[in-house]
Amino acid sequence: MKKILLMLVVACFVFVGAGCEKKSGYIFSSDEVKTKVQGWMVYTNPAYRYELRVPQTWTFKDSGEDGYTAEFFPKTSSTSALIIRSQSNWQEPINLEEYYKKQTRNLLEEFDSSEIEIGGTKAILFQDISGENTDAKIDVIALDLGDRIIEITIAGENEMSRAIVSSLKFYPANAPGGL
């Protein structure tokens, strides 16, 4: 009887532990993404080798061929809801800690973070950060992809922006058209 009880307790811990993976609910599951982005247009950044889906009711502006920045926002607004900044690591290899030490704000030292996963890639999520020039809250997602750093800023509580970020796909260094 004790063995059965012990096995049940162990099984409960395994079952509960399996449900405790690092999932914040911030990024949508692949099935949810497929449903949410159906009919959306594809935005591709060949310089930093990523693509994502954007609603037809949104538009974007980017920095052109260099691919450093891309901003996405509803066509009815001129305020960016989502900003992606990129930095290459091929000339001066740095990690996220070194990247943030060079910024005006070191998010790694100033704010709590959690680990999330976007398209099979681990990322750091900073939630509810006060903006530099405003009291508005933003979320920041940072990814160290080895050969490049990607930083995503999401303004406000925006499920649409989270769906866009959830649709991100990153391509490896040997992908055509990259750095």
ABEGO torsion letter per residue (X at the ends): XAAAAAAAAAAAAAAAAAAABBBAGABBBAAAAAAAABGBBBBBBAAAGBBBBBBAABBBBBAEAAGABBBBBBAABABBABBBBBBBAAABBBBAAAAAAABABBAAAABBBBBBBBGGBBBBBBBGBBBAABABBBBBBBBBAGABBBBBBBBEBBAAAAAAAAABBBBBAABBGBX
